[in-house]
C-alpha cells in the first residue's frame, strides 16, 4: 500500500513524500532521503479522528493525516500493523 503526503506545507519543507506500508514495515522516500522501519521498531499505534500515529519511541512518531488515506487504504494499513504493536 502506498500513501503519498503532498500538502502545501509538506511539499514546501520536505518535497512530496511517499510511504509504502506492507507486512515488513514502513518505507519512506522523497527527493531528499529514503528510509525504512520494521514493525518490530514501532512501539505504539494511536488513531485519532484526524491522524494515525506510529510511535518509534515516546518522543518520535510517523504521523499520517487520515484525510490523505481512503477508507479502503485505512483498512489495509491497519491490517498490516502487527498485534505486537500496542494500540492506544
C-alpha positions in Angstrom: 0.0 0.0 0.0 1.3 3.5 -0.8 0.4 6.7 0.9 1.6 10.0 -0.7 1.8 13.0 1.5 1.9 16.2 -0.5 0.2 19.0 1.3 1.4 22.5 0.6 3.3 22.8 3.9 4.9 19.4 3.5 6.0 19.9 -0.1 7.5 23.3 0.6 9.5 21.9 3.5 10.3 18.3 2.5 9.1 17.7 -1.0 6.5 15.0 -1.9 6.8 12.1 0.5 5.8 8.5 -0.5 5.3 5.9 2.2 5.0 2.2 1.4 3.3 0.1 4.1 3.4 -3.7 4.0 3.9 -6.8 6.2 7.6 -5.9 6.7 7.0 -2.3 8.0 7.1 1.2 6.5 9.4 2.5 3.8 9.7 6.2 3.0 11.2 8.2 0.2 11.3 11.7 -1.1 13.6 13.6 -3.4 15.9 14.3 -0.4 16.0 11.0 1.5 15.0 7.4 1.9 14.4 5.2 5.0 12.6 2.2 6.2 11.4 0.9 9.6 10.5 -2.6 10.5 7.3 -3.2 12.6 9.4 -4.6 15.4 10.8 -1.0 15.8 7.3 0.5 16.2 6.3 0.6 19.8 2.7 2.1 19.7 -0.1 2.8 17.4 -2.7 5.6 18.0 -5.6 6.5 15.8 -7.5 9.7 16.4 -10.3 11.3 14.4 -7.7 13.1 12.2 -4.4 11.1 12.4 -2.6 7.8 12.7 0.5 7.9 14.9 3.1 5.1 14.8 5.5 5.7 17.6 9.2 4.8 17.4 9.7 6.0 21.0 8.0 8.3 23.5 9.0 11.4 21.5 9.0 10.4 17.9 6.3 9.1 15.6 5.3 8.7 12.0 2.1 10.8 11.5 -0.4 10.1 8.8 -3.3 12.5 8.3 -6.4 10.5 7.7 -7.6 13.0 5.0 -4.8 11.6 2.8 -5.9 7.9 3.2 -9.1 6.4 1.7 -11.3 4.1 3.8 -10.0 1.1 1.8 -6.4 2.1 2.4 -7.1 2.7 6.1 -8.4 -0.9 6.5 -5.3 -2.2 4.6 -3.0 0.0 6.6 -4.4 -1.2 10.0 -4.3 -4.8 8.8 -0.5 -4.6 8.4 0.1 -3.4 11.9 1.1 -6.5 13.9 -0.6 -7.4 17.2 2.7 -6.9 18.9 2.4 -3.1 18.4 0.4 -1.7 21.3 -2.8 0.1 20.3 -3.9 3.1 22.4 
